[in-house]
């Protein structure tokens, strides 16, 4: 009973660490770009949904708007790939760190592709997707297809590589 409770605590701590890591990287990328482009206005806390970087209205258009909106998703996905393929992760001895890295990898590889391709249809708009399509003056459909394809690829990759790798580590 005690071991199951400890395992559950470690899993929830790993999930919480993944969520915090995601917000730091994703919103941190938005923040860095807003500061770089000189359009940062403030950080807005959005209840249980986390935080958003607010930029001034007259600031971004074209490629800079698309970069501000899309680069954060690309960064999180790339970090997910780095964690998925890093030979050093398997060599870590701390089970707590490994559990956190498992959930961070899952979150970074899958969250943005699923949100941009599908979930944004159900939560009042696309957020980052709106900025990409507005900046590039194009339809959202190609980006939904691209990110949907990335989501499918990443789910398969996570299942076939990352999950198997962690099963070996924990057995």
C-alpha positions as MATLAB code, in Angstrom:
seq = 'XXXXXXXXXXXXXXXXXXXXXXXXXXXXXXXXXXXXXXXXXXXXXXXXXXXXXXXXXXXXXXXXXXXXXXXXXXXXXXXXXXXXXXXXXXXXXXXXXXXXXXXXXXXXXXXXXXXXXXXXXXXXXXXXXXXXXXXXXXXXXXXXXXXXXXXXXXXXXXXXXXXXXXXXXXX';
ca = [
       0.000    0.000    0.000;
       2.803    2.392    0.933;
       4.703    1.622   -2.296;
       1.613    2.286   -4.426;
       1.046    5.601   -2.706;
       4.696    6.607   -3.190;
       4.497    5.585   -6.865;
       1.339    7.654   -7.295;
       2.941   10.691   -5.644;
       5.963   10.393   -7.954;
       3.695   10.150  -11.004;
       1.648   13.208  -10.010;
       4.835   15.126   -9.229;
       6.122   14.159  -12.700;
       2.907   15.357  -14.340;
       3.022   18.649  -12.425;
       6.678   19.099  -13.381;
       5.784   18.467  -17.037;
       3.017   21.071  -16.970;
       5.252   23.672  -15.336;
       8.101   22.868  -17.744;
       5.760   23.200  -20.692;
       4.566   26.637  -19.581;
       8.107   27.827  -18.918;
       9.311   26.769  -22.382;
       6.187   27.550  -24.435;
       5.258   30.865  -22.838;
       8.929   31.672  -22.262;
       9.486   31.478  -26.029;
       6.558   33.865  -26.558;
       8.023   36.182  -23.907;
      11.503   36.182  -25.437;
      10.110   36.959  -28.885;
       7.810   39.687  -27.519;
      10.798   41.297  -25.806;
      12.974   40.858  -28.899;
      10.320   42.439  -31.135;
       9.613   45.178  -28.572;
       5.894   44.387  -28.267;
       5.669   42.908  -24.757;
       2.825   44.392  -22.745;
       2.212   42.070  -19.780;
       1.769   38.532  -18.506;
      -1.874   37.552  -18.034;
      -2.924   34.765  -15.669;
      -5.842   32.797  -17.096;
      -7.204   30.762  -14.174;
      -6.587   27.048  -14.456;
      -5.417   27.437  -18.063;
      -2.142   29.033  -17.009;
      -0.555   32.162  -18.393;
      -0.441   34.120  -21.627;
       1.997   36.683  -22.941;
       0.071   39.775  -24.015;
       1.555   41.961  -26.762;
       0.472   45.420  -27.824;
      -1.927   45.549  -30.766;
       0.158   47.696  -33.057;
       3.224   45.513  -32.786;
       3.387   42.479  -34.997;
       2.334   41.584  -38.508;
       3.476   39.271  -41.252;
       6.337   36.894  -40.594;
       7.060   38.358  -37.147;
       3.476   37.611  -36.053;
       3.713   34.070  -37.433;
       7.063   33.562  -35.668;
       5.756   34.953  -32.382;
       2.762   32.613  -32.552;
       4.350   29.470  -33.986;
       7.920   29.247  -32.744;
       6.881   28.268  -29.213;
       5.193   25.116  -30.544;
       8.200   24.231  -32.677;
      10.538   24.696  -29.696;
       8.485   22.423  -27.423;
       8.249   19.731  -30.092;
      12.007   19.888  -30.768;
      12.808   19.600  -27.058;
      10.483   16.579  -26.953;
      12.499   14.996  -29.767;
      15.772   15.764  -28.009;
      14.492   14.058  -24.856;
      13.092   11.113  -26.834;
      16.367   10.431  -28.633;
      18.896   11.446  -26.002;
      21.144    8.569  -24.959;
      21.835   10.346  -21.658;
      18.281   10.111  -20.334;
      18.519    6.330  -20.038;
      21.660    6.637  -17.948;
      20.074    8.747  -15.210;
      19.832    6.996  -11.847;
      17.082    9.057  -10.194;
      13.672    7.466  -10.677;
      11.956   10.743   -9.794;
      13.833   12.611  -12.532;
      13.139    9.818  -15.008;
       9.419    9.914  -14.220;
       9.393   13.687  -14.723;
      11.300   13.388  -18.007;
       8.844   10.751  -19.218;
       5.893   13.120  -18.739;
       7.828   16.139  -20.010;
       8.684   14.229  -23.197;
       5.051   13.187  -23.625;
       3.779   16.715  -23.050;
       6.324   18.395  -25.330;
       5.871   15.942  -28.194;
       2.093   15.746  -28.196;
       0.383   18.736  -26.563;
       0.943   21.475  -29.174;
       0.352   19.274  -32.241;
      -2.963   18.027  -30.836;
      -4.009   21.495  -29.698;
      -3.217   23.204  -32.995;
      -4.666   20.456  -35.202;
      -7.839   19.546  -33.324;
      -8.470   20.987  -29.862;
      -8.327   24.614  -30.986;
     -11.546   23.969  -32.917;
     -13.384   23.377  -29.636;
     -11.962   26.055  -27.342;
     -12.912   29.287  -29.021;
     -10.253   29.690  -31.639;
      -6.705   28.786  -32.324;
      -4.604   31.107  -30.195;
      -1.199   30.411  -31.696;
      -2.791   29.074  -34.886;
      -4.703   32.323  -35.343;
      -1.444   34.271  -35.091;
       0.285   32.026  -37.623;
      -2.518   32.232  -40.178;
      -3.049   35.964  -39.622;
       0.662   36.648  -39.976;
       0.989   34.592  -43.136;
      -2.442   35.614  -44.505;
      -3.377   32.008  -45.183;
      -5.922   29.364  -44.267;
      -5.606   27.336  -41.089;
      -6.282   24.048  -42.892;
      -2.688   23.341  -44.063;
      -1.400   23.972  -40.529;
      -4.071   21.744  -39.001;
      -3.046   18.981  -41.430;
       0.676   19.459  -40.762;
       0.276   19.543  -36.984;
      -2.212   16.651  -37.125;
       0.367   14.609  -39.022;
       3.020   15.582  -36.475;
       0.642   14.554  -33.665;
       0.063   11.121  -35.213;
       3.784   10.633  -35.868;
       4.675   11.737  -32.336;
       2.077    9.491  -30.703;
       3.467    6.509  -32.608;
       7.048    7.554  -31.850;
       6.262    8.025  -28.173;
       4.553    4.642  -27.945;
       7.172    2.708  -29.919;
      10.316    4.393  -28.626;
       9.876    6.378  -25.450;
       7.406    4.114  -23.648;
       9.418    0.995  -24.479;
      12.632    2.685  -23.408;
      11.142    3.648  -20.034;
       9.637    0.175  -19.508;
      13.128   -1.255  -19.895;
      14.535    1.312  -17.448;
      11.893    0.663  -14.793;
      11.912   -3.159  -15.045;
];
